[in-house]
Amino acid sequence: MMISSFFRKINHWQKTYQLIIGIFITVIILEYSTPPPYVFGYLYIGAVVPASLRLNRRATIWVTGMAILLTLLNLFIPGMEPITPIALTNRMITVIALLVTGWLSDRLQQYEKAIMQQRMQIAAQSQLAQVREDFVSTLTHDLKTPLLGAIETLNALQNEQFGKVTVNMSRAISIMIRSHEMTLQLVATLMDVYRNDTEGLKLNLCPVEIVTVAEEAIIHLTPLASARQVHIRLGCGDSDFRQAHWVNADVLQLQRVFSNLIANAVNHSLRGSKVQVMITAKNDYCLVQVLDEGEGINPKELPQLFERFYQGQSARSARGTGLGLYLCRQIIEAHNGKIWAESRTPRGAIFSFRLPLHSG
């Protein structure tokens, strides 16, 4: 097939050269059989155009140059009449027309090549994106299926469906279940991060009472905090009473931000310490702060802390995959908000984000 394609190209080039030579012979006969005031050099354009469309750039330049040379040469050959200003002007106009045609043809050829390359790149990128999407989907499915099966089996063991379970065995099973659930959550986070990067984060926005979302996240994380002997406290600024703060947000995505930040604080807190979640209204935005009493953050690592897969040198930054905080950043920025982190004095860290207050 490649050989037949090669011979087709050669045949195509031969026909093009035959056409160009035929046009040149016709114009030469017309030019050199008439006096110089009669200009037929414009007809060389009929050779320049097919050269630019069917041949390479070098051939187009060669054809254009030959057409210009023959047009000017007719002033001196056959030399039957003297060169007049009108004849010279007509020839120069023809030369300019040939130059412009050659230049435009060359530009057209370059544009067509650039467009073809862009189309090939777009097609390759589209194909690569599809392969990547299929790979991630298959990988996610293949990882989730055995994890879900393992969790169900461990739950059955803990419920003594396969026989009596001792206290020590129950503790070990609980640890295994938690480990599998964390891995399952990591797989889901990886898939979400990938889709957000490729397709953009799609939000279902509505007025949300943000304190309620924080309370639900704290309830969900209470077992984790109890296991690590960490107390979670929710506060509304300087007030001892619960206050309502409304924002325009996607409830599920906002809950993921709270869950990630609070779980991060709990996992990095010392046993017997506390994690504080502070929610306050500041002017036209709502400020949320998650404070822990664990290890601080190296100031040099703060700018990269919310980058994808970032793992710093400190013990705190080295834990985890670096996806949770990146996902939080994706969600908050999609809500037109801002997220950042800072170290506490004398120890601990503060993870903060702010969202515009609902103006309804």
HULIN-V81732 format. One record per run of one state. SS is the DSSP state (H for helix, E for strand, C for the rest). FROM is the first residue (numbers start at 1). LEN is the number of residues. If there is no record, write none. Layout:
ss->SS from->FROM len->LEN
ss->SS from->FROM len->LEN
This chain:
ss->C from->1 len->1
ss->H from->2 len->31
ss->C from->33 len->8
ss->H from->41 len->14
ss->C from->55 len->2
ss->H from->57 len->17
ss->C from->74 len->11
ss->H from->85 len->74
ss->C from->159 len->8
ss->H from->167 len->33
ss->C from->200 len->6
ss->E from->206 len->4
ss->H from->210 len->18
ss->C from->228 len->3
ss->E from->231 len->6
ss->C from->237 len->2
ss->E from->239 len->1
ss->C from->240 len->6
ss->E from->246 len->4
ss->C from->250 len->1
ss->H from->251 len->17
ss->C from->268 len->6
ss->E from->274 len->9
ss->C from->283 len->2
ss->E from->285 len->8
ss->C from->293 len->6
ss->H from->299 len->6
ss->C from->305 len->10
ss->H from->315 len->4
ss->C from->319 len->5
ss->H from->324 len->11
ss->C from->335 len->3
ss->E from->338 len->6
ss->C from->344 len->5
ss->E from->349 len->9
ss->C from->358 len->3
